[in-house]
């Protein structure tokens, strides 16, 4: 496109979300590290559910196992995998 042509439609820039921030932090820690823990936002993305769904499951006592260390809720990748395995239908 020539430099003299101006685009008429607005350019949408998505704000940096909490999920993107968590992924930026997790880039330093590969998901296949056996002892690494996943934040709730990453666990929700991994399970293809909303963050609020994961929070609701915790309050109802269902969903994957988790650890609450200080403030954040954390998930082990093995527990997320086990939860997915428990939901498989033959």
PDB file with one MODEL, atoms N, CA, C and O in Angstrom:
MODEL        1
ATOM      1  N   UNK A   1       0.852  -1.167   0.000  1.00  0.00           N
ATOM      2  CA  UNK A   1       0.000   0.000   0.000  1.00  0.00           C
ATOM      3  C   UNK A   1       0.902   1.236   0.000  1.00  0.00           C
ATOM      4  O   UNK A   1       1.816   1.328   0.820  1.00  0.00           O
ATOM      5  N   UNK A   2       0.657   2.197  -0.917  1.00  0.00           N
ATOM      6  CA  UNK A   2       1.468   3.411  -0.953  1.00  0.00           C
ATOM      7  C   UNK A   2       1.343   4.203   0.335  1.00  0.00           C
ATOM      8  O   UNK A   2       0.325   4.135   1.023  1.00  0.00           O
ATOM      9  N   UNK A   3       2.386   4.952   0.654  1.00  0.00           N
ATOM     10  CA  UNK A   3       2.411   5.723   1.890  1.00  0.00           C
ATOM     11  C   UNK A   3       1.371   6.835   1.903  1.00  0.00           C
ATOM     12  O   UNK A   3       0.967   7.281   2.977  1.00  0.00           O
ATOM     13  N   UNK A   4       0.925   7.293   0.731  1.00  0.00           N
ATOM     14  CA  UNK A   4      -0.037   8.388   0.670  1.00  0.00           C
ATOM     15  C   UNK A   4      -1.466   7.927   0.937  1.00  0.00           C
ATOM     16  O   UNK A   4      -2.344   8.761   1.157  1.00  0.00           O
ATOM     17  N   UNK A   5      -1.720   6.615   0.923  1.00  0.00           N
ATOM     18  CA  UNK A   5      -3.059   6.088   1.158  1.00  0.00           C
ATOM     19  C   UNK A   5      -3.258   5.907   2.664  1.00  0.00           C
ATOM     20  O   UNK A   5      -2.434   5.293   3.340  1.00  0.00           O
ATOM     21  N   UNK A   6      -4.347   6.444   3.169  1.00  0.00           N
ATOM     22  CA  UNK A   6      -4.646   6.353   4.594  1.00  0.00           C
ATOM     23  C   UNK A   6      -5.765   5.336   4.781  1.00  0.00           C
ATOM     24  O   UNK A   6      -6.768   5.375   4.067  1.00  0.00           O
ATOM     25  N   UNK A   7      -5.599   4.436   5.728  1.00  0.00           N
ATOM     26  CA  UNK A   7      -6.634   3.443   5.999  1.00  0.00           C
ATOM     27  C   UNK A   7      -7.794   4.107   6.709  1.00  0.00           C
ATOM     28  O   UNK A   7      -7.593   4.888   7.639  1.00  0.00           O
ATOM     29  N   UNK A   8      -9.003   3.804   6.279  1.00  0.00           N
ATOM     30  CA  UNK A   8     -10.179   4.441   6.868  1.00  0.00           C
ATOM     31  C   UNK A   8     -10.722   3.685   8.069  1.00  0.00           C
ATOM     32  O   UNK A   8     -11.370   4.279   8.930  1.00  0.00           O
ATOM     33  N   UNK A   9     -10.468   2.387   8.138  1.00  0.00           N
ATOM     34  CA  UNK A   9     -10.995   1.614   9.267  1.00  0.00           C
ATOM     35  C   UNK A   9     -10.060   1.747  10.471  1.00  0.00           C
ATOM     36  O   UNK A   9      -8.845   1.855  10.306  1.00  0.00           O
ATOM     37  N   UNK A  10     -10.622   1.740  11.669  1.00  0.00           N
ATOM     38  CA  UNK A  10      -9.779   1.868  12.861  1.00  0.00           C
ATOM     39  C   UNK A  10      -8.945   0.613  13.081  1.00  0.00           C
ATOM     40  O   UNK A  10      -9.354  -0.492  12.724  1.00  0.00           O
ATOM     41  N   UNK A  11      -7.814   0.794  13.650  1.00  0.00           N
ATOM     42  CA  UNK A  11      -6.946  -0.326  13.986  1.00  0.00           C
ATOM     43  C   UNK A  11      -7.213  -0.677  15.443  1.00  0.00           C
ATOM     44  O   UNK A  11      -7.044   0.161  16.329  1.00  0.00           O
ATOM     45  N   UNK A  12      -7.628  -1.906  15.688  1.00  0.00           N
ATOM     46  CA  UNK A  12      -7.964  -2.354  17.037  1.00  0.00           C
ATOM     47  C   UNK A  12      -6.728  -2.948  17.687  1.00  0.00           C
ATOM     48  O   UNK A  12      -6.124  -3.877  17.150  1.00  0.00           O
ATOM     49  N   UNK A  13      -6.359  -2.424  18.821  1.00  0.00           N
ATOM     50  CA  UNK A  13      -5.257  -2.981  19.599  1.00  0.00           C
ATOM     51  C   UNK A  13      -5.827  -3.568  20.872  1.00  0.00           C
ATOM     52  O   UNK A  13      -6.445  -2.866  21.673  1.00  0.00           O
ATOM     53  N   UNK A  14      -5.617  -4.844  21.050  1.00  0.00           N
ATOM     54  CA  UNK A  14      -6.136  -5.516  22.243  1.00  0.00           C
ATOM     55  C   UNK A  14      -5.254  -5.175  23.439  1.00  0.00           C
ATOM     56  O   UNK A  14      -4.028  -5.237  23.348  1.00  0.00           O
ATOM     57  N   UNK A  15      -5.884  -4.812  24.566  1.00  0.00           N
ATOM     58  CA  UNK A  15      -5.072  -4.508  25.755  1.00  0.00           C
ATOM     59  C   UNK A  15      -4.402  -5.763  26.286  1.00  0.00           C
ATOM     60  O   UNK A  15      -4.882  -6.876  26.075  1.00  0.00           O
ATOM     61  N   UNK A  16      -3.311  -5.573  26.962  1.00  0.00           N
ATOM     62  CA  UNK A  16      -2.593  -6.701  27.554  1.00  0.00           C
ATOM     63  C   UNK A  16      -3.407  -7.249  28.714  1.00  0.00           C
ATOM     64  O   UNK A  16      -3.615  -6.563  29.715  1.00  0.00           O
ATOM     65  N   UNK A  17      -3.859  -8.463  28.582  1.00  0.00           N
ATOM     66  CA  UNK A  17      -4.714  -9.064  29.600  1.00  0.00           C
ATOM     67  C   UNK A  17      -3.879  -9.818  30.627  1.00  0.00           C
ATOM     68  O   UNK A  17      -2.675 -10.011  30.458  1.00  0.00           O
ATOM     69  N   UNK A  18      -4.545 -10.234  31.687  1.00  0.00           N
ATOM     70  CA  UNK A  18      -3.889 -11.016  32.732  1.00  0.00           C
ATOM     71  C   UNK A  18      -3.404 -12.340  32.167  1.00  0.00           C
ATOM     72  O   UNK A  18      -2.335 -12.818  32.546  1.00  0.00           O
ATOM     73  N   UNK A  19      -4.173 -12.939  31.267  1.00  0.00           N
ATOM     74  CA  UNK A  19      -3.768 -14.221  30.689  1.00  0.00           C
ATOM     75  C   UNK A  19      -2.479 -14.045  29.903  1.00  0.00           C
ATOM     76  O   UNK A  19      -1.578 -14.877  30.008  1.00  0.00           O
ATOM     77  N   UNK A  20      -2.371 -12.972  29.111  1.00  0.00           N
ATOM     78  CA  UNK A  20      -1.152 -12.730  28.363  1.00  0.00           C
ATOM     79  C   UNK A  20       0.023 -12.514  29.312  1.00  0.00           C
ATOM     80  O   UNK A  20       1.130 -12.975  29.037  1.00  0.00           O
ATOM     81  N   UNK A  21      -0.204 -11.824  30.418  1.00  0.00           N
ATOM     82  CA  UNK A  21       0.847 -11.595  31.400  1.00  0.00           C
ATOM     83  C   UNK A  21       1.323 -12.911  32.001  1.00  0.00           C
ATOM     84  O   UNK A  21       2.523 -13.119  32.183  1.00  0.00           O
ATOM     85  N   UNK A  22       0.385 -13.794  32.306  1.00  0.00           N
ATOM     86  CA  UNK A  22       0.748 -15.090  32.877  1.00  0.00           C
ATOM     87  C   UNK A  22       1.554 -15.892  31.871  1.00  0.00           C
ATOM     88  O   UNK A  22       2.535 -16.537  32.241  1.00  0.00           O
ATOM     89  N   UNK A  23       1.152 -15.861  30.585  1.00  0.00           N
ATOM     90  CA  UNK A  23       1.910 -16.582  29.569  1.00  0.00           C
ATOM     91  C   UNK A  23       3.317 -16.018  29.444  1.00  0.00           C
ATOM     92  O   UNK A  23       4.270 -16.768  29.230  1.00  0.00           O
ATOM     93  N   UNK A  24       3.453 -14.705  29.575  1.00  0.00           N
ATOM     94  CA  UNK A  24       4.777 -14.092  29.500  1.00  0.00           C
ATOM     95  C   UNK A  24       5.657 -14.600  30.637  1.00  0.00           C
ATOM     96  O   UNK A  24       6.847 -14.844  30.434  1.00  0.00           O
ATOM     97  N   UNK A  25       5.095 -14.760  31.816  1.00  0.00           N
ATOM     98  CA  UNK A  25       5.864 -15.287  32.934  1.00  0.00           C
ATOM     99  C   UNK A  25       6.212 -16.753  32.706  1.00  0.00           C
ATOM    100  O   UNK A  25       7.321 -17.187  33.015  1.00  0.00           O
ATOM    101  N   UNK A  26       5.260 -17.516  32.163  1.00  0.00           N
ATOM    102  CA  UNK A  26       5.459 -18.946  31.996  1.00  0.00           C
ATOM    103  C   UNK A  26       6.443 -19.276  30.884  1.00  0.00           C
ATOM    104  O   UNK A  26       6.902 -20.414  30.788  1.00  0.00           O
ATOM    105  N   UNK A  27       6.775 -18.307  30.046  1.00  0.00           N
ATOM    106  CA  UNK A  27       7.749 -18.560  28.996  1.00  0.00           C
ATOM    107  C   UNK A  27       9.099 -18.938  29.607  1.00  0.00           C
ATOM    108  O   UNK A  27       9.910 -19.604  28.964  1.00  0.00           O
ATOM    109  N   UNK A  28       9.337 -18.511  30.848  1.00  0.00           N
ATOM    110  CA  UNK A  28      10.584 -18.857  31.519  1.00  0.00           C
ATOM    111  C   UNK A  28      10.553 -20.276  32.078  1.00  0.00           C
ATOM    112  O   UNK A  28      11.606 -20.846  32.365  1.00  0.00           O
ATOM    113  N   UNK A  29       9.370 -20.851  32.235  1.00  0.00           N
ATOM    114  CA  UNK A  29       9.207 -22.166  32.838  1.00  0.00           C
ATOM    115  C   UNK A  29       8.409 -23.054  31.894  1.00  0.00           C
ATOM    116  O   UNK A  29       7.192 -22.901  31.798  1.00  0.00           O
ATOM    117  N   UNK A  30       9.056 -23.972  31.201  1.00  0.00           N
ATOM    118  CA  UNK A  30       8.336 -24.837  30.273  1.00  0.00           C
ATOM    119  C   UNK A  30       7.256 -25.644  30.978  1.00  0.00           C
ATOM    120  O   UNK A  30       7.425 -26.051  32.127  1.00  0.00           O
ATOM    121  N   UNK A  31       6.133 -25.874  30.277  1.00  0.00           N
ATOM    122  CA  UNK A  31       5.000 -26.578  30.894  1.00  0.00           C
ATOM    123  C   UNK A  31       5.334 -28.036  31.172  1.00  0.00           C
ATOM    124  O   UNK A  31       4.691 -28.650  32.023  1.00  0.00           O
ATOM    125  N   UNK A  32       6.320 -28.614  30.482  1.00  0.00           N
ATOM    126  CA  UNK A  32       6.629 -30.020  30.712  1.00  0.00           C
ATOM    127  C   UNK A  32       7.608 -30.247  31.855  1.00  0.00           C
ATOM    128  O   UNK A  32       8.038 -31.377  32.084  1.00  0.00           O
ATOM    129  N   UNK A  33       7.965 -29.188  32.576  1.00  0.00           N
ATOM    130  CA  UNK A  33       8.782 -29.351  33.766  1.00  0.00           C
ATOM    131  C   UNK A  33       7.933 -30.066  34.815  1.00  0.00           C
ATOM    132  O   UNK A  33       6.868 -29.559  35.170  1.00  0.00           O
ATOM    133  N   UNK A  34       8.354 -31.208  35.318  1.00  0.00           N
ATOM    134  CA  UNK A  34       7.497 -32.015  36.185  1.00  0.00           C
ATOM    135  C   UNK A  34       7.015 -31.294  37.445  1.00  0.00           C
ATOM    136  O   UNK A  34       5.888 -31.534  37.878  1.00  0.00           O
ATOM    137  N   UNK A  35       7.812 -30.434  38.039  1.00  0.00           N
ATOM    138  CA  UNK A  35       7.420 -29.845  39.303  1.00  0.00           C
ATOM    139  C   UNK A  35       6.920 -28.422  39.162  1.00  0.00           C
ATOM    140  O   UNK A  35       6.726 -27.741  40.168  1.00  0.00           O
ATOM    141  N   UNK A  36       6.707 -27.958  37.953  1.00  0.00           N
ATOM    142  CA  UNK A  36       6.232 -26.595  37.766  1.00  0.00           C
ATOM    143  C   UNK A  36       4.732 -26.506  38.049  1.00  0.00           C
ATOM    144  O   UNK A  36       3.990 -27.465  37.839  1.00  0.00           O
ATOM    145  N   UNK A  37       4.309 -25.363  38.518  1.00  0.00           N
ATOM    146  CA  UNK A  37       2.905 -25.132  38.825  1.00  0.00           C
ATOM    147  C   UNK A  37       2.333 -24.130  37.834  1.00  0.00           C
ATOM    148  O   UNK A  37       3.046 -23.248  37.356  1.00  0.00           O
ATOM    149  N   UNK A  38       1.054 -24.263  37.527  1.00  0.00           N
ATOM    150  CA  UNK A  38       0.356 -23.393  36.583  1.00  0.00           C
ATOM    151  C   UNK A  38      -0.578 -22.470  37.336  1.00  0.00           C
ATOM    152  O   UNK A  38      -1.263 -22.901  38.264  1.00  0.00           O
ATOM    153  N   UNK A  39      -0.614 -21.229  36.957  1.00  0.00           N
ATOM    154  CA  UNK A  39      -1.557 -20.271  37.525  1.00  0.00           C
ATOM    155  C   UNK A  39      -2.961 -20.594  37.009  1.00  0.00           C
ATOM    156  O   UNK A  39      -3.119 -21.292  36.008  1.00  0.00           O
ATOM    157  N   UNK A  40      -3.975 -20.079  37.705  1.00  0.00           N
ATOM    158  CA  UNK A  40      -5.365 -20.358  37.342  1.00  0.00           C
ATOM    159  C   UNK A  40      -5.680 -19.962  35.914  1.00  0.00           C
ATOM    160  O   UNK A  40      -6.386 -20.688  35.214  1.00  0.00           O
ATOM    161  N   UNK A  41      -5.172 -18.825  35.468  1.00  0.00           N
ATOM    162  CA  UNK A  41      -5.467 -18.374  34.100  1.00  0.00           C
ATOM    163  C   UNK A  41      -4.927 -19.361  33.075  1.00  0.00           C
ATOM    164  O   UNK A  41      -5.598 -19.652  32.084  1.00  0.00           O
ATOM    165  N   UNK A  42      -3.725 -19.877  33.300  1.00  0.00           N
ATOM    166  CA  UNK A  42      -3.159 -20.865  32.374  1.00  0.00           C
ATOM    167  C   UNK A  42      -3.927 -22.179  32.445  1.00  0.00           C
ATOM    168  O   UNK A  42      -4.146 -22.822  31.418  1.00  0.00           O
ATOM    169  N   UNK A  43      -4.331 -22.580  33.627  1.00  0.00           N
ATOM    170  CA  UNK A  43      -5.101 -23.816  33.777  1.00  0.00           C
ATOM    171  C   UNK A  43      -6.428 -23.703  33.035  1.00  0.00           C
ATOM    172  O   UNK A  43      -6.861 -24.661  32.395  1.00  0.00           O
ATOM    173  N   UNK A  44      -7.071 -22.554  33.114  1.00  0.00           N
ATOM    174  CA  UNK A  44      -8.346 -22.341  32.417  1.00  0.00           C
ATOM    175  C   UNK A  44      -8.149 -22.438  30.908  1.00  0.00           C
ATOM    176  O   UNK A  44      -8.959 -23.052  30.214  1.00  0.00           O
ATOM    177  N   UNK A  45      -7.089 -21.843  30.403  1.00  0.00           N
ATOM    178  CA  UNK A  45      -6.806 -21.913  28.967  1.00  0.00           C
ATOM    179  C   UNK A  45      -6.518 -23.359  28.566  1.00  0.00           C
ATOM    180  O   UNK A  45      -7.007 -23.831  27.539  1.00  0.00           O
ATOM    181  N   UNK A  46      -5.730 -24.054  29.369  1.00  0.00           N
ATOM    182  CA  UNK A  46      -5.387 -25.448  29.079  1.00  0.00           C
ATOM    183  C   UNK A  46      -6.637 -26.319  29.014  1.00  0.00           C
ATOM    184  O   UNK A  46      -6.732 -27.199  28.159  1.00  0.00           O
ATOM    185  N   UNK A  47      -7.591 -26.083  29.904  1.00  0.00           N
ATOM    186  CA  UNK A  47      -8.821 -26.878  29.953  1.00  0.00           C
ATOM    187  C   UNK A  47      -9.903 -26.348  29.017  1.00  0.00           C
ATOM    188  O   UNK A  47     -10.967 -26.955  28.898  1.00  0.00           O
ATOM    189  N   UNK A  48      -9.646 -25.235  28.361  1.00  0.00           N
ATOM    190  CA  UNK A  48     -10.610 -24.595  27.443  1.00  0.00           C
ATOM    191  C   UNK A  48     -11.897 -24.200  28.161  1.00  0.00           C
ATOM    192  O   UNK A  48     -12.995 -24.375  27.633  1.00  0.00           O
ATOM    193  N   UNK A  49     -11.749 -23.671  29.359  1.00  0.00           N
ATOM    194  CA  UNK A  49     -12.887 -23.146  30.123  1.00  0.00           C
ATOM    195  C   UNK A  49     -12.534 -21.732  30.570  1.00  0.00           C
ATOM    196  O   UNK A  49     -11.375 -21.322  30.511  1.00  0.00           O
ATOM    197  N   UNK A  50     -13.532 -21.006  31.009  1.00  0.00           N
ATOM    198  CA  UNK A  50     -13.288 -19.662  31.508  1.00  0.00           C
ATOM    199  C   UNK A  50     -12.675 -19.680  32.900  1.00  0.00           C
ATOM    200  O   UNK A  50     -12.822 -20.645  33.650  1.00  0.00           O
ATOM    201  N   UNK A  51     -11.996 -18.613  33.225  1.00  0.00           N
ATOM    202  CA  UNK A  51     -11.402 -18.465  34.553  1.00  0.00           C
ATOM    203  C   UNK A  51     -12.479 -18.567  35.625  1.00  0.00           C
ATOM    204  O   UNK A  51     -12.266 -19.184  36.668  1.00  0.00           O
ATOM    205  N   UNK A  52     -13.643 -17.955  35.365  1.00  0.00           N
ATOM    206  CA  UNK A  52     -14.731 -17.989  36.356  1.00  0.00           C
ATOM    207  C   UNK A  52     -15.289 -19.399  36.522  1.00  0.00           C
ATOM    208  O   UNK A  52     -15.742 -19.757  37.609  1.00  0.00           O
ATOM    209  N   UNK A  53     -15.264 -20.206  35.460  1.00  0.00           N
ATOM    210  CA  UNK A  53     -15.713 -21.603  35.570  1.00  0.00           C
ATOM    211  C   UNK A  53     -14.790 -22.375  36.496  1.00  0.00           C
ATOM    212  O   UNK A  53     -15.244 -23.146  37.341  1.00  0.00           O
ATOM    213  N   UNK A  54     -13.511 -22.165  36.332  1.00  0.00           N
ATOM    214  CA  UNK A  54     -12.537 -22.834  37.200  1.00  0.00           C
ATOM    215  C   UNK A  54     -12.729 -22.409  38.649  1.00  0.00           C
ATOM    216  O   UNK A  54     -12.639 -23.233  39.560  1.00  0.00           O
ATOM    217  N   UNK A  55     -12.990 -21.131  38.861  1.00  0.00           N
ATOM    218  CA  UNK A  55     -13.235 -20.614  40.210  1.00  0.00           C
ATOM    219  C   UNK A  55     -14.501 -21.231  40.812  1.00  0.00           C
ATOM    220  O   UNK A  55     -14.530 -21.574  41.994  1.00  0.00           O
ATOM    221  N   UNK A  56     -15.544 -21.367  39.990  1.00  0.00           N
ATOM    222  CA  UNK A  56     -16.799 -21.981  40.448  1.00  0.00           C
ATOM    223  C   UNK A  56     -16.576 -23.446  40.817  1.00  0.00           C
ATOM    224  O   UNK A  56     -17.073 -23.916  41.841  1.00  0.00           O
ATOM    225  N   UNK A  57     -15.830 -24.162  39.983  1.00  0.00           N
ATOM    226  CA  UNK A  57     -15.544 -25.556  40.284  1.00  0.00           C
ATOM    227  C   UNK A  57     -14.825 -25.698  41.610  1.00  0.00           C
ATOM    228  O   UNK A  57     -15.121 -26.610  42.382  1.00  0.00           O
ATOM    229  N   UNK A  58     -13.876 -24.799  41.888  1.00  0.00           N
ATOM    230  CA  UNK A  58     -13.156 -24.856  43.172  1.00  0.00           C
ATOM    231  C   UNK A  58     -14.118 -24.659  44.335  1.00  0.00           C
ATOM    232  O   UNK A  58     -14.036 -25.371  45.335  1.00  0.00           O
ATOM    233  N   UNK A  59     -15.031 -23.695  44.213  1.00  0.00           N
ATOM    234  CA  UNK A  59     -15.967 -23.420  45.307  1.00  0.00           C
ATOM    235  C   UNK A  59     -16.947 -24.572  45.513  1.00  0.00           C
ATOM    236  O   UNK A  59     -17.456 -24.761  46.618  1.00  0.00           O
ATOM    237  N   UNK A  60     -17.214 -25.340  44.460  1.00  0.00           N
ATOM    238  CA  UNK A  60     -18.133 -26.479  44.549  1.00  0.00           C
ATOM    239  C   UNK A  60     -17.427 -27.781  44.902  1.00  0.00           C
ATOM    240  O   UNK A  60     -18.076 -28.811  45.085  1.00  0.00           O
ATOM    241  N   UNK A  61     -16.096 -27.741  45.000  1.00  0.00           N
ATOM    242  CA  UNK A  61     -15.346 -28.943  45.356  1.00  0.00           C
ATOM    243  C   UNK A  61     -15.158 -29.915  44.208  1.00  0.00           C
ATOM    244  O   UNK A  61     -14.891 -31.094  44.439  1.00  0.00           O
ATOM    245  N   UNK A  62     -15.291 -29.451  42.981  1.00  0.00           N
ATOM    246  CA  UNK A  62     -15.045 -30.318  41.824  1.00  0.00           C
ATOM    247  C   UNK A  62     -13.978 -29.657  40.961  1.00  0.00           C
ATOM    248  O   UNK A  62     -13.505 -28.567  41.283  1.00  0.00           O
ATOM    249  N   UNK A  63     -13.605 -30.295  39.890  1.00  0.00           N
ATOM    250  CA  UNK A  63     -12.531 -29.751  39.068  1.00  0.00           C
ATOM    251  C   UNK A  63     -11.210 -30.380  39.445  1.00  0.00           C
ATOM    252  O   UNK A  63     -11.163 -31.275  40.290  1.00  0.00           O
ATOM    253  N   UNK A  64     -10.131 -29.921  38.826  1.00  0.00           N
ATOM    254  CA  UNK A  64      -8.817 -30.514  39.107  1.00  0.00           C
ATOM    255  C   UNK A  64      -8.305 -30.142  40.501  1.00  0.00           C
ATOM    256  O   UNK A  64      -8.713 -29.135  41.079  1.00  0.00           O
ATOM    257  N   UNK A  65      -7.410 -30.971  41.021  1.00  0.00           N
ATOM    258  CA  UNK A  65      -6.765 -30.668  42.296  1.00  0.00           C
ATOM    259  C   UNK A  65      -5.978 -29.378  42.151  1.00  0.00           C
ATOM    260  O   UNK A  65      -5.471 -29.067  41.073  1.00  0.00           O
ATOM    261  N   UNK A  66      -5.878 -28.628  43.241  1.00  0.00           N
ATOM    262  CA  UNK A  66      -5.127 -27.372  43.210  1.00  0.00           C
ATOM    263  C   UNK A  66      -4.450 -27.136  44.542  1.00  0.00           C
ATOM    264  O   UNK A  66      -4.758 -27.792  45.537  1.00  0.00           O
ATOM    265  N   UNK A  67      -3.533 -26.200  44.551  1.00  0.00           N
ATOM    266  CA  UNK A  67      -2.844 -25.799  45.774  1.00  0.00           C
ATOM    267  C   UNK A  67      -3.022 -24.299  45.932  1.00  0.00           C
ATOM    268  O   UNK A  67      -2.948 -23.548  44.959  1.00  0.00           O
ATOM    269  N   UNK A  68      -3.255 -23.873  47.150  1.00  0.00           N
ATOM    270  CA  UNK A  68      -3.351 -22.446  47.437  1.00  0.00           C
ATOM    271  C   UNK A  68      -2.166 -22.108  48.324  1.00  0.00           C
ATOM    272  O   UNK A  68      -2.149 -22.415  49.516  1.00  0.00           O
ATOM    273  N   UNK A  69      -1.187 -21.475  47.721  1.00  0.00           N
ATOM    274  CA  UNK A  69       0.039 -21.120  48.430  1.00  0.00           C
ATOM    275  C   UNK A  69       0.064 -19.606  48.539  1.00  0.00           C
ATOM    276  O   UNK A  69       0.329 -18.910  47.559  1.00  0.00           O
ATOM    277  N   UNK A  70      -0.210 -19.100  49.728  1.00  0.00           N
ATOM    278  CA  UNK A  70      -0.325 -17.649  49.883  1.00  0.00           C
ATOM    279  C   UNK A  70      -1.600 -17.180  49.217  1.00  0.00           C
ATOM    280  O   UNK A  70      -2.689 -17.608  49.601  1.00  0.00           O
ATOM    281  N   UNK A  71      -1.492 -16.318  48.236  1.00  0.00           N
ATOM    282  CA  UNK A  71      -2.655 -15.780  47.535  1.00  0.00           C
ATOM    283  C   UNK A  71      -3.085 -16.573  46.318  1.00  0.00           C
ATOM    284  O   UNK A  71      -4.264 -16.901  46.185  1.00  0.00           O
ATOM    285  N   UNK A  72      -2.145 -16.895  45.413  1.00  0.00           N
ATOM    286  CA  UNK A  72      -2.573 -17.510  44.150  1.00  0.00           C
ATOM    287  C   UNK A  72      -2.964 -18.973  44.285  1.00  0.00           C
ATOM    288  O   UNK A  72      -2.455 -19.698  45.139  1.00  0.00           O
ATOM    289  N   UNK A  73      -3.878 -19.384  43.422  1.00  0.00           N
ATOM    290  CA  UNK A  73      -4.264 -20.785  43.297  1.00  0.00           C
ATOM    291  C   UNK A  73      -3.423 -21.362  42.175  1.00  0.00           C
ATOM    292  O   UNK A  73      -3.358 -20.797  41.083  1.00  0.00           O
ATOM    293  N   UNK A  74      -2.779 -22.491  42.447  1.00  0.00           N
ATOM    294  CA  UNK A  74      -1.862 -23.089  41.487  1.00  0.00           C
ATOM    295  C   UNK A  74      -2.250 -24.529  41.194  1.00  0.00           C
ATOM    296  O   UNK A  74      -2.799 -25.228  42.046  1.00  0.00           O
ATOM    297  N   UNK A  75      -1.953 -24.961  39.970  1.00  0.00           N
ATOM    298  CA  UNK A  75      -2.280 -26.314  39.516  1.00  0.00           C
ATOM    299  C   UNK A  75      -1.020 -26.993  39.007  1.00  0.00           C
ATOM    300  O   UNK A  75      -0.185 -26.367  38.354  1.00  0.00           O
ATOM    301  N   UNK A  76      -0.887 -28.287  39.314  1.00  0.00           N
ATOM    302  CA  UNK A  76       0.202 -29.073  38.735  1.00  0.00           C
ATOM    303  C   UNK A  76      -0.254 -29.566  37.364  1.00  0.00           C
ATOM    304  O   UNK A  76      -1.412 -29.953  37.208  1.00  0.00           O
ATOM    305  N   UNK A  77       0.625 -29.560  36.378  1.00  0.00           N
ATOM    306  CA  UNK A  77       0.246 -30.074  35.055  1.00  0.00           C
ATOM    307  C   UNK A  77      -0.257 -31.510  35.114  1.00  0.00           C
ATOM    308  O   UNK A  77      -1.164 -31.873  34.365  1.00  0.00           O
ATOM    309  N   UNK A  78       0.313 -32.331  35.988  1.00  0.00           N
ATOM    310  CA  UNK A  78      -0.139 -33.724  36.101  1.00  0.00           C
ATOM    311  C   UNK A  78      -1.573 -33.803  36.598  1.00  0.00           C
ATOM    312  O   UNK A  78      -2.317 -34.690  36.178  1.00  0.00           O
ATOM    313  N   UNK A  79      -1.983 -32.891  37.489  1.00  0.00           N
ATOM    314  CA  UNK A  79      -3.363 -32.884  37.977  1.00  0.00           C
ATOM    315  C   UNK A  79      -4.325 -32.409  36.891  1.00  0.00           C
ATOM    316  O   UNK A  79      -5.455 -32.891  36.809  1.00  0.00           O
ATOM    317  N   UNK A  80      -3.888 -31.478  36.070  1.00  0.00           N
ATOM    318  CA  UNK A  80      -4.729 -31.040  34.949  1.00  0.00           C
ATOM    319  C   UNK A  80      -4.926 -32.181  33.960  1.00  0.00           C
ATOM    320  O   UNK A  80      -6.031 -32.404  33.466  1.00  0.00           O
ATOM    321  N   UNK A  81      -3.843 -32.901  33.674  1.00  0.00           N
ATOM    322  CA  UNK A  81      -3.940 -34.056  32.768  1.00  0.00           C
ATOM    323  C   UNK A  81      -4.843 -35.136  33.349  1.00  0.00           C
ATOM    324  O   UNK A  81      -5.641 -35.733  32.627  1.00  0.00           O
ATOM    325  N   UNK A  82      -4.723 -35.390  34.645  1.00  0.00           N
ATOM    326  CA  UNK A  82      -5.553 -36.409  35.298  1.00  0.00           C
ATOM    327  C   UNK A  82      -7.032 -36.003  35.244  1.00  0.00           C
ATOM    328  O   UNK A  82      -7.906 -36.852  35.066  1.00  0.00           O
ATOM    329  N   UNK A  83      -7.303 -34.718  35.398  1.00  0.00           N
ATOM    330  CA  UNK A  83      -8.682 -34.252  35.326  1.00  0.00           C
ATOM    331  C   UNK A  83      -9.254 -34.463  33.929  1.00  0.00           C
ATOM    332  O   UNK A  83     -10.400 -34.887  33.777  1.00  0.00           O
ATOM    333  N   UNK A  84      -8.457 -34.167  32.918  1.00  0.00           N
ATOM    334  CA  UNK A  84      -8.896 -34.387  31.532  1.00  0.00           C
ATOM    335  C   UNK A  84      -9.132 -35.874  31.289  1.00  0.00           C
ATOM    336  O   UNK A  84     -10.130 -36.253  30.675  1.00  0.00           O
ATOM    337  N   UNK A  85      -8.226 -36.711  31.765  1.00  0.00           N
ATOM    338  CA  UNK A  85      -8.384 -38.166  31.615  1.00  0.00           C
ATOM    339  C   UNK A  85      -9.666 -38.658  32.268  1.00  0.00           C
ATOM    340  O   UNK A  85     -10.335 -39.545  31.739  1.00  0.00           O
ATOM    341  N   UNK A  86     -10.013 -38.080  33.426  1.00  0.00           N
ATOM    342  CA  UNK A  86     -11.227 -38.526  34.135  1.00  0.00           C
ATOM    343  C   UNK A  86     -12.500 -38.144  33.385  1.00  0.00           C
ATOM    344  O   UNK A  86     -13.565 -38.700  33.652  1.00  0.00           O
ATOM    345  N   UNK A  87     -12.398 -37.205  32.453  1.00  0.00           N
ATOM    346  CA  UNK A  87     -13.566 -36.746  31.704  1.00  0.00           C
ATOM    347  C   UNK A  87     -13.700 -37.390  30.335  1.00  0.00           C
ATOM    348  O   UNK A  87     -14.638 -37.080  29.599  1.00  0.00           O
ATOM    349  N   UNK A  88     -12.771 -38.291  29.974  1.00  0.00           N
ATOM    350  CA  UNK A  88     -12.856 -38.937  28.670  1.00  0.00           C
ATOM    351  C   UNK A  88     -14.062 -39.851  28.595  1.00  0.00           C
ATOM    352  O   UNK A  88     -14.395 -40.556  29.548  1.00  0.00           O
ATOM    353  N   UNK A  89     -14.704 -39.823  27.450  1.00  0.00           N
ATOM    354  CA  UNK A  89     -15.880 -40.656  27.219  1.00  0.00           C
ATOM    355  C   UNK A  89     -15.531 -41.666  26.120  1.00  0.00           C
ATOM    356  O   UNK A  89     -14.973 -41.309  25.083  1.00  0.00           O
ATOM    357  N   UNK A  90     -15.869 -42.917  26.372  1.00  0.00           N
ATOM    358  CA  UNK A  90     -15.536 -43.971  25.405  1.00  0.00           C
ATOM    359  C   UNK A  90     -16.482 -43.970  24.242  1.00  0.00           C
ATOM    360  O   UNK A  90     -16.346 -44.791  23.336  1.00  0.00           O
TER     361      UNK A  90
ENDMDL
END
